[in-house]
Amino acid sequence: INLDGSLMSMSLSSSWVDILAVSSLGTAFLLRTKDLLVKVHEQVSSGPVYDVAYIAGSSTQFLTCCGDGFVTLWDANDYSARLRCPVRTRSYPTAVCGTQDIIICGCSDGRLMAFDSAQGQNLWHIDNAHKGGVTSVKLASNYRFVLSGGAEGDIRLWELRNKEMVAHLQEHKAKINEVHLFPKDQYAISCSRDRCLLTWDLSQQKRLTAHRERHGGINSLAVAGNQTTVYTVGQEKQLTYWDLRQADPIAVYPLDEEILSISISPDDRYLALVGSSFEVKIWDLQQHRVISRGAGHSRAIQKVAFSPDGKQLVSVGLDHAALVWNFYT
């Protein structure tokens, strides 16, 4: 009997009918003693989970980056792991995006990697894409380019056909926490630990606008459907509303913790907030307050993502957990 990793523990049922076996990769197998028939009982990550992203256009498949060295493609229909894609030894994936055809991840050693979404085969890699590690990746809507941010403040645009860097943006002075591509892929926005929120013209390789928090770095951003309203959170423990056409914030709301990640619902009515309090919070953008809280994590939550249909969201954290939440309005 071949498992997906080393055997870590076994337990025999009181009826002697089944054996529960757990592998080093966090998979629990149920073995029938009569004929040794094996089936997967449960799958979990065996390390901290750093990023989550839905497959483009799919509300039933999402990707996670785990400290155990694997990018995992999960099926939300039965919560099974459809693919587990390993990265290089002594590194781990830190950021991910993907489509039905390709999965792209950034790694702690600065490498960009691509995998086939059907079989999990390693397609290609780019060494030293970012010194100090890749911190954010986003795939263009035409699937021809990928935008990446790094630990030293660089933002780079890569053409997937020839794996060449076609743009290099260097105005941030500290770690990039998130990058986002606007529709049609000509413009992008980024936030950083240097307190700056910057928008970019990728074709001209120049900065268009700059907004700055007063004291703390910006951890995450969300862009509304009108493409001019942006929401940010960070070290200042506040939620800031920005209009990219104005220099100063539209509004600032204090929070009771440092939020590490936010995600906006497809209808622009809600934000999901996660951070160090172990709770997933839902912020109503019309009432400007938290209207719901979900408990389940036992350590800091690193990332959260709404599904494209807005009916579910996924949160991942340092407790090795990826939690799927149903969202009702």
Buried (B, 14 or more C-beta within 10 A) or exposed (E): EEBBBEEEEEEEEEEEEBBBBBBBBBBBBBBEEEEEEBEEBEBBBBBBBBBBBBBBEBBBBBBBBBBBBBBBBBBBEEEEBEBBBBBBEEBBBBBBBBBEEBBBBBBBBBBBBBBBBEEBEEBEBBEEBBEBBBBBBBBBEEEEBBBBBBBBBBBBBBBBEEBEEEBEBEBBEBBBBBBBBBEEBEBBBBBBBBBBBBBBBBEEEEBEBEBEBEEBBBBBBBBBEEEEBBBBBBBBBBBBBBBBEEEEBEEBBEBEBBBBBBBBBBEBBBBBBBBBBBBBBBBBBEEEEBEBEBEBBEEBBBBBBBBBEBBBBBBBBBBBBBBEBEBEE
